[in-house]
């Protein structure tokens, strides 16, 4: 089973905790602030869904 990532339901951009390690404070998606938005389209955090990495 792979690591869980979070995909934006609006544009498909994927938040991958492994790629986001430089943001140590917010490495896990669950730890991101409630007002976090998609880097690509600005969708809110609740518009992401969990997906499994291949």
N, C-alpha and C positions, 0 to 999 in steps of 0.2 A: 504494500500500500504506500502510495506516495504522500508527500507533504500536501496539506491543504492550502489552497490559494483562494483568493476572492476575486470574482469577475464582475465588472460593472455590467448591469443588465441593459443599460442604454447604449454603450459604445463598444463593449467587449474588452476594454483594457483590463489587465490582470494585475492585482496587487500580490506580489510574491514576497513573502517574508524573508526569504533567503537573499533576494536581490535588494531588499530594503535594509540590510544589516547596518548600513552607515547611519541610519536613523535609530540608534540603539534605544532611545526612549520609547519609540513606538514600533518596535520590530513586529510585534504581533498585531494583526488587524483589530482584534478585540480591544487592544490598548490605545488605539487611535482616538483622538478626541471626537465627541459626538458631532461636531460641525465639520468633520473631515469631508472633503469632496474629491471626486475623481480628477486626476491630473489632466485627463484628455477632454472630458466633456462637462465637468462640473457637477455631475450627479451626486446626490447625497449618499452618506454612508449606508443608509438603509436600502439603497438601490443596488447593493452588491449581493452576490450569492456565492456560497462556497463551491469550489470545484477542486477536484483532485488532480495534482500534477502527474504528468505521465512519466 
